[in-house]
Amino acid sequence: MQGRVITCYTCGKELEHHTGLPPCEELAGWITVSFWKGKESVDHYSFCSAPCLQEWAEEQSTRIPEVFLKSFDDQASES
C-alpha cells in the first residue's frame, strides 16, 4: 500500500506514512507544528526530533545583532 512521505523540515529525513495505519504508530517520536500566520493561514511543519524542532524554532525568533550588543562593551570601556 502506497503512502505519503513525511519529511523533516530541518534535516530532510523522510518517513513513509502508509494509508490506513494509525499515524500515532508510524510517526512515533516525530513532532508536528502548526504555525498560524494569520486569518485562515497556517503552515504545518514536521520534525523527526526535538533538536530539529529547536533549530527551526531558533530560526523563527528575532535576534539582536551581535554588533549591537558589542557596542555596549565599547561604551562601558570609554567611561
N, C-alpha and C positions, 0 to 999 in steps of 0.2 A: 504494500500500500504506500503510495507516494504521499509525502507530507510537505510542509513548508519549512524552509530553512530559517532558523533564528540566528542572527549574527550579533556578536558582542560589538557594541558601538565603539568601544575603545581599542580593543586588541584585534578584532576581526575573527575571533574564534567562532566556528559555526557548529550548530547542533540542529539535526533534522527532527522536527516535531511531526510525528505520524498522526494523521487524521484518525479520529476515533479513540485514541488513547488519552487519558486524562493528562492535561498539561502539568498538573502538580506532581505527577510521577516522572515525566520525562525532563521537565525543566527544574528539577530539584537542585537548589544551590544557585540558580540564576536569579537575577533581580530585574524587575521591570519597573520603569519610572514613567509616569505621565506628567509631562511638563506643560502646564497651562500657559499659553502665550496671550490669551485674550478671549473675548467672547466667541464661543464656538470654535476656538482654535487651540488644538492640543497636539503635541508631538509625543510619541511613545518611543522609549529607548530601552534596549535590553543589554544587560551586563552579565558576564559569566562569573564575576567575583566582586567582592567588596572593594578590593584595590582598584579594579577598573571603574567602578562607580565613583570612588573617591577622586580618581584622576579627572573624570568628567565633571564632577561637582566643583572641583577646584578651578577648572577652566571656565565655569559659568560665573564665578564670583569676580567682582570688580577688585582689582588690586591697586594699591598705591604704588606708583613708580618708585623704584629704588633710589633714583637720583633725588627725588623729593625728600625722602626720608634722610638721606645723607646730608642734605642741606642743613638740617637741624644740628648735626655734628659740627659742621663748619661754623655755624653761628655761635655755638657754645664755646668753641676754641678761640673765637675772636673777642669774646667778652672779657 
